[in-house]
Amino acid sequence: MIIFHDQRCLEYAAFGHPERPERIARTAPLLKDRHPDWEWRQPHVATDNELLRVHSSDHLATIKIAAHDFDADTPAYPNIYKHALGSAGAALDAARAALADQRAFSLMRPPGHHATRNRALGFCYFNNIAIAALDALANRVERVGIWDFDAHHGNGTEGIVAHNPRIAFTSVHQFPAYPGTGAKSFGNITNYPVAPYTPRARHVDIVERALQNLLEFNPNLLLVSAGFDAYSGDPLVQMTLEQEDFAKFGEWLRKVDVPTAAILEGGYSDELPELIDAFLSAWNG
């Protein structure tokens, strides 16, 4: 297992904000202690050209200036452009490592799947997974599948990849919940809205069905928006998954014969390090 991580992603924070440095600061040492054989790599800083496959030049300029908060959930932190470039670079590196037949995980912040082509949204500034997907397509990968099991709908990813015949996107998420999208499927987009407090076994079955249906697309690369906020103890939603369910997701990935990279999205409970470890340990085998 290769972990792409840069501790500089801990250098921004807002008091009381759920997307806080401790999410990563507590996870990295736990993984290093339990898995001394895993490889840790410093990610590269994404270039403007890599981002411009997904985002407009106006959007890049807006994030760079960061003159005011982007919305109530997405502050204009000092140097957020630099931090967001690092997170996007880690997603790119994880996808490229997967294509070199290595399991790879991006342990970075900020997350990305709510960011649209022209807007920072929901803790997200650049859409990391879409950037990695379009980079792969530009470098001789024919088809990319995106499996998003974060508790919130990946609206930004959906909007960016919609109608692209070389990408299949599937999202399992609470509905209704933020951001209020993801109720319908169309074209290359398959959404699985899950009601609050859906029984745990049913939720797990839906996530598995989403993965199996995605694999029928025969992707050459599988990218995972790995959000851990569907955990029963997460403060932002009303879902029912437990630690062993995320381990099950990892077990499924271990059996998938497709190059795979996972990118951290949400997860705001104190148990996040344990949830990530369960997922990665089962995936690594």
C-alpha positions as a printed Julia matrix, in Angstrom:
285×3 Matrix{Float64}:
   0.0    0.0     0.0
   1.25   3.45   -0.95
  -0.01   6.43    1.04
   0.32   9.86   -0.54
   0.52  12.4     2.25
   1.98  15.82    2.96
   1.76  17.08    6.53
   1.49  20.65    5.25
  -2.17  19.88    4.59
  -2.62  20.34    8.36
  -1.67  24.01    8.22
  -5.13  25.54    7.87
  -8.14  25.45   10.15
 -11.23  27.33   11.29
 -12.49  27.04   14.84
 -15.34  24.55   15.09
 -15.19  23.52   11.43
 -15.77  19.76   10.98
 -13.17  19.49    8.19
 -10.34  19.95   10.65
  -6.63  19.06   10.66
  -7.12  16.39   13.33
  -8.83  14.19   10.75
  -5.45  13.64    9.12
  -3.15  14.4    12.06
  -4.57  11.46   14.04
  -4.81   9.07   11.09
  -1.25   9.28    9.76
   0.56   8.18   12.94
  -1.94   5.36   13.52
  -1.32   3.97   10.03
   2.44   4.36   10.34
   2.46   2.57   13.68
   0.27  -0.34   12.57
   1.69  -0.78    9.08
   5.44  -0.08    9.08
   5.78  -1.85    5.72
   3.5    0.58    3.9
   5.2    3.15    1.7
   4.65   6.86    2.3
   5.24   9.28   -0.56
   5.21  13.05   -0.77
   2.74  14.03   -3.51
   3.59  16.49   -6.23
   1.86  19.86   -6.38
  -0.69  19.81   -9.18
  -0.04  22.18  -12.05
  -2.52  24.64  -13.51
  -2.55  22.6   -16.73
  -3.6   19.49  -14.82
  -6.41  21.41  -13.15
  -7.6   23.11  -16.34
  -8.85  19.79  -17.71
 -11.58  20.11  -15.06
 -11.8   23.72  -13.86
 -12.01  27.04  -15.65
  -9.19  29.55  -15.5
 -11.59  31.91  -13.73
 -12.12  29.34  -11.0
  -8.39  28.9   -10.49
  -8.01  32.67  -10.22
 -10.85  32.89   -7.69
  -9.29  30.23   -5.44
  -5.87  31.84   -5.76
  -7.15  35.25   -4.68
  -9.54  33.84   -2.01
 -10.89  37.31   -1.31
 -13.86  36.08    0.72
 -15.44  32.85    1.93
 -16.83  30.77   -0.92
 -19.9   29.73    1.05
 -20.81  29.2     4.7
 -19.02  25.84    4.71
 -16.01  26.68    2.55
 -13.76  29.37    4.04
 -11.17  31.44    2.21
  -8.25  30.17    4.24
  -4.83  31.78    3.77
  -2.87  29.85    1.13
  -5.85  27.58    0.37
  -4.85  27.57   -3.3
  -1.53  25.95   -2.38
  -3.21  23.43   -0.06
  -5.8   22.51   -2.68
  -3.05  22.03   -5.29
  -1.35  19.58   -2.95
  -4.51  17.57   -2.45
  -5.16  17.45   -6.2
  -1.57  16.38   -6.79
  -1.95  13.5    -4.34
  -5.05  12.28   -6.19
  -3.17  12.41   -9.48
  -0.22  10.53   -7.99
  -2.48   7.88   -6.46
  -4.17   7.24   -9.8
  -0.82   7.02  -11.59
   0.49   4.6    -8.96
  -2.6    2.44   -9.46
  -1.89   2.3   -13.18
   1.58   1.02  -12.26
  -0.13  -1.91  -10.46
   0.1   -0.52   -6.93
  -2.65   0.06   -4.39
  -2.64   3.74   -3.48
  -4.52   6.04   -1.12
  -4.49   9.83   -0.88
  -4.51  10.89    2.78
  -4.93  14.6     2.21
  -7.23  17.56    2.74
  -9.13  19.46    1.49
 -11.56  16.93    0.0
 -12.9   17.5    -3.5
 -16.08  15.82   -4.7
 -18.4   18.82   -4.17
 -16.25  21.27   -6.16
 -17.78  22.08   -9.53
 -16.08  23.38  -12.63
 -16.57  26.97  -11.53
 -17.32  26.88   -7.8
 -15.77  25.87   -4.48
 -18.43  24.17   -2.42
 -18.96  22.01    0.66
 -15.38  22.07    2.07
 -14.01  21.44   -1.47
 -11.95  23.74   -3.72
 -10.75  21.55   -6.6
 -12.39  18.3    -7.64
  -9.52  15.93   -6.95
 -11.09  12.74   -8.27
 -12.3   14.33  -11.49
  -8.83  15.81  -12.04
  -7.32  12.33  -11.64
  -9.93  10.78  -13.93
  -9.46  13.25  -16.78
  -5.68  13.03  -16.43
  -5.91   9.27  -16.88
  -8.07   9.64  -19.97
  -5.53  12.08  -21.41
  -2.81   9.48  -20.89
  -4.14   6.47  -22.79
  -6.62   5.07  -20.31
  -9.79   4.22  -22.21
 -12.41   4.03  -19.44
 -12.52   5.22  -15.82
 -15.03   4.16  -13.18
 -15.68   6.35  -10.12
 -17.2    4.73   -7.02
 -18.3    7.32   -4.45
 -19.51   5.93   -1.12
 -19.26   9.21    0.8
 -22.45   9.99    2.73
 -22.97  13.15    0.64
 -23.69  13.13   -3.07
 -20.67  13.9    -5.23
 -22.49  16.65   -7.09
 -19.34  18.31   -8.36
 -17.95  15.09   -9.78
 -21.29  14.3   -11.39
 -21.5   17.68  -13.07
 -17.97  17.48  -14.41
 -18.1   13.93  -15.83
 -21.76  13.84  -16.93
 -22.21  12.72  -20.56
 -18.58  11.66  -20.88
 -18.87   8.2   -22.46
 -15.43   7.19  -21.17
 -16.37   7.69  -17.51
 -18.98   5.93  -15.39
 -19.85   7.56  -12.08
 -21.81   5.92   -9.28
 -22.67   7.49   -5.93
 -24.31   6.02   -2.82
 -25.37   8.81   -0.48
 -27.94   9.96    2.03
 -30.96  11.67    0.49
 -32.32  14.04    1.51
 -29.12  15.63    2.77
 -26.53  18.17    1.67
 -26.17  19.18   -1.14
 -29.7   18.13   -2.11
 -28.74  16.48   -5.41
 -28.34  12.88   -6.52
 -31.96  11.71   -6.61
 -31.91  10.59  -10.25
 -29.67   8.65  -12.61
 -29.02   9.43  -16.27
 -26.57   8.47  -18.99
 -23.23   7.6   -17.43
 -24.39   8.67  -13.96
 -25.91   6.14  -11.53
 -27.12   7.47   -8.19
 -28.26   5.42   -5.23
 -30.06   7.75   -2.81
 -30.35   6.18    0.66
 -32.88   7.46    3.19
 -31.7    8.55    6.65
 -31.51   5.66    9.13
 -31.72   3.04    6.38
 -30.95  -0.33    8.0
 -27.27  -1.08    7.9
 -27.5   -4.38    5.97
 -29.56  -2.74    3.24
 -27.11   0.14    2.94
 -24.2   -2.3     2.57
 -26.09  -4.25   -0.1
 -26.68  -1.04   -2.05
 -23.0   -0.08   -1.91
 -22.03  -3.53   -3.16
 -24.57  -3.4    -5.98
 -23.26   0.01   -6.98
 -19.73  -1.36   -7.25
 -20.76  -4.45   -9.18
 -22.81  -2.39  -11.63
 -19.9   -0.02  -12.1
 -17.56  -2.91  -12.9
 -19.87  -3.9   -15.78
 -18.53  -0.75  -17.48
 -15.17  -2.6   -17.67
 -13.08   0.35  -16.48
  -9.32   0.33  -17.0
  -8.99   2.39  -13.82
 -11.21   2.48  -10.75
 -11.15   5.63   -8.62
 -12.81   5.64   -5.21
 -14.2    8.73   -3.49
 -13.65   7.24   -0.05
 -15.79   9.14    2.42
 -16.29   7.69    5.9
 -19.18   9.88    7.02
 -21.76   7.14    6.47
 -20.51   5.8     9.8
 -23.2    5.6    12.48
 -21.29   7.98   14.75
 -20.67  10.72   12.22
 -22.11  14.07   13.33
 -23.21  15.4     9.93
 -25.64  12.74    8.65
 -27.99  10.01    9.87
 -26.52   6.8     8.51
 -25.84   3.43   10.08
 -22.59   1.88    8.84
 -20.04   0.45   11.28
 -16.28  -0.03   11.11
 -16.54  -3.58    9.79
 -18.63  -2.35    6.86
 -15.79  -0.15    5.64
 -13.53  -3.19    6.02
 -15.97  -5.05    3.79
 -15.64  -2.31    1.15
 -11.89  -2.87    1.24
 -12.34  -6.64    0.89
 -14.42  -6.08   -2.23
 -11.68  -3.91   -3.72
  -9.07  -6.58   -3.0
 -11.01  -8.94   -5.26
 -11.36  -6.43   -8.09
  -8.95  -7.06  -10.95
  -8.76  -3.41  -11.99
  -6.08  -0.83  -11.09
  -7.56   1.09   -8.16
  -6.79   4.26   -6.23
  -8.78   5.72   -3.34
  -8.98   9.38   -2.37
 -10.16  10.59    1.04
 -13.32  12.66    0.98
 -15.49  13.08    4.1
 -15.6   11.53    7.55
 -15.92  13.73   10.6
 -16.23  11.42   13.61
 -13.48  10.88   16.16
 -13.3    7.29   14.91
 -12.13   8.32   11.43
  -8.57   6.92   11.84
  -9.96   3.51   12.77
 -12.41   3.56    9.87
  -9.68   4.4     7.37
  -7.42   1.71    8.8
 -10.17  -0.91    8.58
 -10.79  -0.04    4.93
  -7.14   0.07    3.89
  -6.11  -3.02    5.86
  -8.84  -5.12    4.3
  -8.05  -3.76    0.82
  -4.36  -4.48    1.22
  -5.08  -7.98    2.52
